[in-house]
Amino acid sequence: MEKVKKAIEKTGIPGRDIYEIPNSDKTFPDGAHYRMEISGVERPSTLEALIDEVNKRNIPVHRLISTVMGSTLLDKKELKSFAKMASDAEMEVIITPGPRAFWDLGKQIATPEGALSGLRVRGSDNLNLLVSDIMRCINIGFRGFLVWDEGVLYLLNKMRENGDIPSDVVFKVSIYAGHANAAGAKVLESLGADTFNPVGDLTLPMLASIRKAADIPMDIHVLLFDSMGGFNRMWETPELARICSPCYFKIEPGASVGSLYKPWVSEGLLANIVREKVKYAQIMKEMIDENQPQLKLSEIGPEDLAIPKI
C-alpha cells in the first residue's frame, strides 16, 4: 500500500485522504474564500423573491442554479426577464438545459439498477437537442450551464475552444455526475469544467485531498434534499470554507428534486422556499464570521462571475 501511495502521488493525486485537513492556500480571483449558491431558482417570480430577500438581509448571493425543471419549459419572454433581473442584481446564472435522460424514450435510467449507470445523454440526436437548448439560452444572454455528462462536457469545451460557444461561457459539473475523489476532479478540470459539485457525503479529509489536487472551485452541498441524504452541514461551514477554498456553498433543502422542480409546482411555494434559502446563507456567514473571521466572503458581483449579458 505504501508503494501504491507513492505511485499515485507521482501523478499529482494524493495517495491518502488528508487527515491533517490543512488550510487551503487557494482563493477566488477577488481573494475571497467562499461564495453562496442557491439552487432551484426556477422562474422570474422565484428570482424576484430571492433578490428582495437578499436586499432585506444584506447578504450576497453569487450564483443561481436555475430552471432545474429544464430551460426548454420557459418561453423566451420569461428567459429574457430572468436574465435581465439577474444581470441587474449582478448574479451568475447556471442554466439547467433540457432535454435530459428522463425526457427521451430510454427507460434504463428509471429502473433501480439502471440508475447506477448515471445520467447520460443518449445518442447524437439528443446531443444536438441539448446543445440547441444551450445555444437558445446563450443567444438570450446566459453565460453559465449545468453539465452532468463528461462526454457533453468534452463536447461543449471543444465548441468553446472552436469559437462556436463564446469564450466567456462557463460549465459547472453537477452532483449527478457522481465524482467523489481527487482523480475525478482532475478529469473534470482537464475536460474544461470551470467548477464542480462533488457528491454530498464526503468527509473533511476527503475534501482536503480533492482541494490539494484541483484548482477549480468546489461546490459543496451544505443542505441537500432528503431523497439524497438530507444533509445539513451548516455547523461545518467554517471548516469547509477553510479547507475547500475557493468554494461555493450550495443551499438545496427539500423532499426531493422531483417533488419541487416541476413546472406545476406553485410559484408561491418556490418563492417562500427561496427566501428560506437566503436566510440560511445569512446564518452560514454568521457562523463563519464567529469561528473563522479571517475567511472572506465575496462581495456582490465579483468580475469573474458568469453574469448574463443583456
N, C-alpha and C positions, 0 to 999 in steps of 0.2 A: 504493500500500500504506500509506503514511503517513496519507492521508486516511481510508482504511478503518479503520486502527488508532484514530484519534481518534473516528470514528463508533461503533466498538464500545465504546470506553471511556465514551462518553456514557450507555450502557445500564448501566454498573456492572460490565461484564465486562472483564477485562484484554485489551488488544489484542495482547499478546505473552506468551509464557511468561516467567516472572520469573527471569532468569538470575542475578540477584543473590542469589537464594534467601535472603531475609531471615528473621529470627526471626518466628514468629507471635506476635501480641500477644493471642491468644485462648486461653482455658483452659476446663476443665470448671468447673461451679459451685463445686467444692471447691478451686479454684486449681491443680489438677493439670494436667499437660500430656499424659499418656498413660495408657492402661489396657491390660489384657490380655484378649483374646478367644480362646476355644478352640472350634473347630468340631468337629462330629461327636460330640457327647455324646448318644448315641443312646438309651440305656436307663438305668434306675435303677442297674444294676450299673456302667455306664460312669461315671456321676456319682459313685458311691460310691468308685471308684478315683481319680477326679480329686481329690475332697475329701481323701482320705487322702494323696495325693502333695503337694497344696498345704500341708497341715499339716506334712508331713515337711520340705519345702523352705522353708517360711515365706515363700512368695511369693504375693501377692494375685492372684487371677483374678477378673475383674469380670463377664464376660459369657460365656454359653454359647450357641453356635448348636446347637440341639438337634433331635432327631427329623428329621434331614435325609432319612431314608427316608420321612417323612410321619407326622404325629401320628395319622392315621387308624389306623395299624398298632399303636398301643399302646392297651391297654384302659384303662378309667377307673381301675382299681386301680393300674396302672403309672404313669399320669399323675399321680395324686394322690401316690404315693410320691415321684416325681420332684420335684413342686412342693414337697413338704414338706422334702426334703433341701436343695433349692436355697434355700428360704426360711431354713432354719436356718443355712445357710452364708453367707447374705447375698449371693447371686449372682443377677445378672439372667439370665433365660432368654428367648431368642428362639426361639420355636417355628416350625418349618417345617411349614405345614399341607399337607394333601392334599385333593382330588386335584390333580394337576398335568398339564402338557401331555402327558407321556408316558403318562398313565393312561387318557386317553379314546380315542375311535375315530380321531382325526386322526393322520395319519402324515406330514404335510408336515415337521414338526419333526424327524423321524427320518431325513430324506434329507440328503445332503451340502449341497445348495443351499438346501433348505427350512429348514435350521437357521439360516441367515443372517437369517431373519425374526424370530428371537428367541423366547424363552419367553413365550407369551401364553395367557391363559385363553380358551378357545374357547366363545363363546356365553353366554347368560344363565343357562342351566341350570347350567353349570359354575361361573359366578359364585356362584350360590346354594349349590352344594355346597361350594365353597371357604370362603365366609363361614360356612356352617353348621359346618364343622370348626373354624374360628377361634372361633366362639361356644361350641362344646363345650369348648374349652380355656380360654376366659375364665371360664366357669362353674365350672371346676375351680380356677381361681385364677391362671392365667398372665396376664402383662401385656405381653408382647413378641412380635412376629410378623415373620417374614421376608416381604418383598414383592419380586416381580421383574417386575411388570407395572404401568406407570404408570396405566393405567385402573383397576386394582384399588386402587392407592394413592389415587387420587382418590375412589373409592367408599368405601373404609374411612375416610378422613379426613372425608368428609361424614357418614358414620354416626356418627363420633366427635363431630362438631360438633352433630349432631341428638340426641345422648344415647342412641343405640341401641348404641353401644360406649362403655364407660367412658372418661372423660377422661384417666385415668392410663395407658391402653394406649399403647404406643409401636410405631412401624413402622420397621423397618430395611430399606433397599433393597439387594438382593443384587447381587453382581458380575455375575450373569446378565442384569441389566438393561442392562449394557454401556456405562455412562456414563464418559466419558474427558476431559471438559473443564469449564471453569467455567460455561459456559452450561447444560450438562446438570445440574450441581449446583444451579444456581439454579432450574431447572424442578422438580427433586425437592423442594427446600426449599419452593417455592410450593405444591406439591401436598400438603404435610403430612408429608413424611419427617422423622423425628427423627434419623436417622443414615444414612449411605450408604457403600457399598463401591464405589469406582471400579475400573476394570479394573486388572489387576496389573502391566502393563508400562509404567507412566508414569515419566518422569524426575523428578528433584527440581525442576527449574524448572516442569514441567507441574503438579506437585502444589502448588507455591507459588502458581501462578496460580489454582488451584481454591480454595485457602485464602483468598486475598485476596477472592474474590467471595462465598463461602458461609460461614455461621456454624455450621451443624450439624457434629457430629463426622464425621470421615472414618475409615473402617475400612480399614486398609492391610494387604494380604496381605504378610507377611514371608516366610512359607513357603507355597507353593502347589503343588497337585497337578502331577505330571509331565505329565498329559494336558492341562494348561492352561499349560504353560511351565516347570514345575519350578523356580520362582524360590526362591532363598534370599538374602534381603536382610538377614540378621542384622547384618552389619557396618555397614549403613546406618542401623540403628535410632537411633543418637544424632542423626544429621542429620534423619531422618524425624520424630522427636519434636520437634525444634527448629522445623522448617518447617511441619508439619501440625497442630500442637496446636490444638484438642483432637482426639486421635486414639486409636483402638483398634488395637493390633497383633494381626493375625489370624494364627493358627497352624494351618495345614492342609496338612501334608505327606502324601504317599502316591502311589500309582499313578494313581488316578482316583476321581472321585465314585462312578461306577457300580460299581467293584470293592469299595468299602469300606462305603458307606452303604446296605446292603441288609439286609432282616430276617433272612436266613440266614447272615450273617457271624457268626463266633464271638464270643460275649460276652467271652471271654478275650482275643482279639486286640484288640478295641476298648478293653478296659481297659489292656492293655500300651501301645498306641499313645497313649492319652490321658496316661499317665504320662510318656512321652517329650515330649509337648507341654508339659506343666507344666515339665519340665526346661528346655526351650527358652525358656520365659518367664523363668526364673531367669537364664539366660545373657544374654538381652537386657537385663535390668535391670542386670546386672553391667557390660555394655558401656556402657550409658548413664551409669551412676554414675561410670565411669572417664573418660569422654570429654566428657560434658555434665552435670557434677554439679549444676548449678543447676536441672535439669529434674526435675519431681516426678511420681512415680507415685502414683495414688490409693491410699489405704488400703483395707482390706476394707470393703465395704458402704456406699459413699457414698449420701447420701439420694436422689439423683436417679436411681438405678438402678431399672429395672422389675422388682423382685424379686417373685416370686409371692406372692399374698395368700392365706393359708390360714386 
